[in-house]
Amino acid sequence: MDDTSGTLDEALERLHAAGPERGGWLSNHAPMAVEALVRHGQGPSVHRWLDLYSDKLEDMPSPYATVTDRNWPEALGDPRRIADWTAYFTRELADHPWREVLAQWWPRLLPGIAGGATHPVIRVGHAVRTLLGGTRPATGAGDAPAGPPGAAEPAPGPRTHELAHALGYWAARHAPLPPLDRLPGPVPHTAADALAAVPRVADQSGGIRARLAQLAAFPVWPAPAPGALGADEARALLAELVRAAAHRYATHGHGEPVMMVHAVTAPNAVLRTLPALPRELWAPSLDAAWAASAAVLAAYGPPAPLPPGGLPSVPAGATPAERAEEVFARAAAHGDEHAIKLTDTVLDVAAMREAGDDLALAAALQGCALIEPIA
């Protein structure tokens, strides 16, 4: 849905004084949640939602050491430099078209996609969607929807600044997964089969970094192609992965309802970003998205699925669009940021098919049932 009210720009400006974390490691979800709310017609509730969320916001950390074009490799993955990385990308995006900056940094950041529990790449996906025109600013506002590559760039505004914050957070929390072997056995034919074959880590008692450190092997997916995987094929496989991850949340999200959301939203953030990237980056993006989704499932997946009949009933709207709209309205009323972001992704999945996708919608309703609503 188009945003002609300026609500999203106002909300982002309000949020950019805050840092991307609180308590030293918990992520600030507000920029992502408000983008989803506005996109799905819930703009009038955004500022009230931010008022409720405000206790979870902390000021941007103080600068530590300036990041430059020469010293960035040593600064990568240093969370003390969150403010410095944000300032670096703010300068870069003021001097260069945002697509150019994104294309340069995407392959540098992809190996650390699991850093910050995948929140940074998810935030990048939301930021890119606004710049590609997923929601539109009020007349005269900065950051008008971007045209094709080579078109004149709008002056930096709240949406470009949001991309700077998102990329800065990713660079500061960049954390590659441990070296992984290939799980022996046949190559799964589908993304759903591949996710089902991901082995759980042995000890699920610690935080995400302790769990990811235990990763040893993943199934091979997709099957190795005789030649290089084409960009369009990579995009189709990534869409298949997002859909399979949404369906798996429906049946396995109870393992850890909040953290399991990211197995769905992280690959979808990559899928949203593909149109802004050179096509030669699409295949490596698929590989990174698969690794991120599989890592979260390995870290938090339960030993068994829900018993049959354990899913909520999907609203009986006359059309797929009406059912989707009702499900998002329920997520907005629930208010938790993870429920909102999961439902936002689920609506992308449902839109992939003309008849909709009721199992994906059930995943969103399951998230609302399992996750504590906002106070």
N, C-alpha and C positions, 0 to 999 in steps of 0.2 A: 504493500500500500504506500502511495506517495505521502511524504510529510511536507505539507505546505505551511505548517504552523511555526516552524523554527524550533519546535520542542527538542528535537534531538541535538541540534547545535547548542541550545541553551544548557541542556543536561551535560553534554560533553565539556563545555566551558566550565561548568560548575565542578566537574570531577577532576579537571586537569591540575588542580592544586594538590590533589591527593596522590599518594604513591600507589604502586601496583600491588602492595602487600600490607598486611598488618601483622603484628606480633612476630615479625621477623621471617615469616614464610607463608602465611595464609593469604591466598590471592584475593585481590579486589575484583569482584565480578560485576560491579555496577555498570561500567561502560558497555559490556556485552549484553547485560540484561536490558538496559534501557534501549539499546539499538533494536533488540528483538521485540520489545513492547511497542515501540513506535512503528516498526515494520508491519506488525499485525494489528494495527488499528487501536492500540491501547495508549496512545499518546497522552490523553487527558489524565491518566493515572501516574505518569512518569514522575512528576515532582513529588507527589505524595509518597510514591515508592522510594524515592531517594531520601526523603525525610526519615522513613522507617529504617533505611539501610545505613544512615549516616554514622551510627555508632561503630560500624565496621570499617570506617575510613580513617586513615592516618595521613598526615602530611607527607609530601615527597621527602625522602631522606636527603640529608645534606650532601653536597658534592664531595667526592673523595680524591679523584685524580682524573684530569681531563683525558678523554678518549680522542685519539687522532687517527688519521689515515695510516700513520706509521706504527703506532703502538697497539692497534686494536687486537692483534692476535693474543697478546699477553693479558688483555682486559676481558677477553671472551670467557664467560662463565664465572665472573667475579661479582657476586651480588652486592658487594660494598659499593659498586660503581653503577647502581641503577640510575641515579640522577645524572651521572656523567654520560651514560649510554643514551639516555633520553635526550640530553642536550646535543649529543653528537648527531642523532637522527633528526632532531629539529633543524639543525644547521643544514644537513644534507638535503632534507626535503624543501628547505627554503631556496636552495641553490640548484636543485635538479628535479626533473619530473618524477612524480612518485613511482610510476611504473619502472623507471630506470633504476631508482634506488632499491625497489623491491626485487627486481631481477638480479641485481648485483649481490644482494645480501641473502636472498632465499637459499641458494646452494650452500652458503657459508653456515647458515643457521639450521638447515634441515637435519644434520647429524645430531643436533641437540634437541630434537623435537619433544623428547620426554621431560626436558627440564621444566621445573616449576609445575610438575604434575600435568603437563601439556597445556596449562592455562595460557602461556604466552602465544602459542600458535593459534589457539582458539580466539584470543583477542585480536590477533592479526586478521583472521578470517572475517570477523565482524567488521573490522575497520575497512578492509578491502571491499566488502560488500557495499558499504555506504559510498565509497569512492567510485565504484562501478555503476552506481545509480540504483542500488536496491531500495534506498529511500532518498527522497529529494528535498533539498533545503528550500526555505521560503525564497521568494523572488528577491534578488539582490544580495543574497547571502553568499559567503565564500564557499569554496568546494562544490561547485556545481558538478553534476554527474560528468565523469570523464568521457571524452570521445575516444575514438580509436587511437592506437599508437601513432604518434607524430602530430596529433591534434594539439592546439594551443592548450596549455595547462592553466587552470584557474589559480588565482592567488591562494596561498596556504590559508586555511581556516580551521575550524574545530575538527573537521574530519581528517584533514592531513595531520594535524597535531595528534589526533588519536592514533594514527598509524605510527607516528614517532614514538609515542608512549608504548605501543604494543611491541614494536621492533626492539626498543630499548630494553624492555622487560625480558624479551626472549634472549637477547645477547647477554644480559647479566645473569640469567638463570640457565644458560646453555649447558646441557649435561648429556653427553652421549651415553647410550646404553652400553653395557659390557659386551665384549666380543661374544657372538652367538654362533653355535654350531647349527647345522641343519638337522632337524629331527629325522631319524631314520624312518623308512616306510614309504608307502606310495604318496605321491603328490596329490593333495585334495583337489577335487575338480571344481569346487565352488568356494566362494568366500565363506559361506555358512559352514561348510565342512572344515575349512581351514581354522575358523574360530573355534569350532568344537574340538579340534585336535590340539589346541594350545594347552600345554601342561601347566597346572597350577604350581606356584612356588611352594617349597616345602614348609616354610614358616611364614604364616600370614599374621603374625602378632605385632609386627613393627610398623613404622611409617613407610611411605612410598619409597624413599631412597633405600631403606633396608630391604624392602621387598624386591625392587628392581635389581639390586646388587646380586640377587640369587639367580637371575635369569641365566640359563645355560644354552637352550636350544629352542628354535621355533620350527613349525612346519614350513616347508617350502611352498610359497604361494605368491603370485600365480605361477603356474607351471612355466619353466624356462622356455622361451620362444626360440625357434631356430635362428632367427635374426633379432635385431633390436626391436623392442616393443614399440609399436607406433603410438603417437600421441593420442589419437582418438581411442585406440584400444585401451590405453592406460586410463583415460578418463572414464570409459565405460566400466572397467574393472573397479575403479575407485568408487563409482556410484554403487556398484554391487556390494562392495565392502561396507559402505555406510548403511545400506539397507539391511545387510546381514547383521551388523552390529546393533542396529535399532531393534531388530527382531530378537536378538539374543538378550538385550536388556529386558525385554518383556518377560522372558522365561528365567533369567539369571540375575536380574538387577538386585534381587534381595540379598545377594552376597555382600554387598556394601552399596546401598542405594545411591549415595552421593558420588563416591569415587568411580563407580561403574558408569556413570553418565559420560565420563571423558573418553571411554572406549568408543562412544558414538560421536560425540561432538568434535573430538580431535580430527578424525579423518574427514568429517564434513567440513571443518575449517579449511583443510587442504583443498578439498573439492571446490569450495567457493572461491578459492584464490586462483585456481588454474586459469580462468579467462584473462587474468591480468599478467600472466607469466609467459615467457617464450615457450613455444611448444616443446622444445628440447628438454625442458625441465619437468614435463608432465610425468614421464616414466619414473625418474628418481623420486618425484613427489609421491607417487603411488607406493613405492617401496618404503618410504619413511612413514607414510600414513598407516600402512599395514603393521610396521614395527610398533608404532605408538599404540594402536588399538590392541594388538596382541599382548603388549607389555601390561597394559592396564587389566586386561582379562586374566593374565597369569597372576598378577599381584592380588586381585580382589575377587575373582570368580568363585562362586560356591561349588561344593562338590556335586550338587545335584540340582536339576531344574525344579521349578514349581510343579506341584502335582497338577494333573489335568483339571481344568475348570477353575484355576486359581487367578485368572486375569479379570480385571474390571470389564464391564460391558461398554462398548463404544456407543456414543449417542446415535440414535436412529434418525439422523438428518436425511432429508430427501435427496441430497446430492453429496458427493465427496467433499466439495468445498464447504458446505454447511456443517458437515461433521467435523472437519478440520477447524473451522472457526469456533465451534462450540468447545472443542478440546483446548484450544489456546485460551479461550475466555476462562476456562476452569483453572488453567495454569497461572494466568494473571491474577485471578482471585486468590489462589493458593499463596502466591507471592514469593516463594523461595527462588533464589536465583538459579539454582541447578534445575529445578523443575521447569522454569521458564526457558532456559537454554536447551534442555532436552526436548521440550515440546517444539521449540523453534526448528530444531534439526529434524524432528519427526515430521513436521509439516513439509519440509523439503523432500523427505522420503515419500510421503503420501502423494506429492505432486508429480513424482516420477511416473506414475501410472494413471491413466485416464479414469480408471475405476476407484482410485484411491488405494489405501493400504491400511486396513483395519487393525492388523497385528501391530503395525508401527504406532498407530494411534493408541492402541491398548498399552504400548510401552510407555507413552507419555502419561496416561492415566495411572499406570502402575507407579511411575515415579512420584506423582502427586500423592498417591496413597502411602508410599513408603517413606518419603522425605517429610520432615517436620515443616509445617507451614510457617511463614514469617509471622512474627509476633505483631 
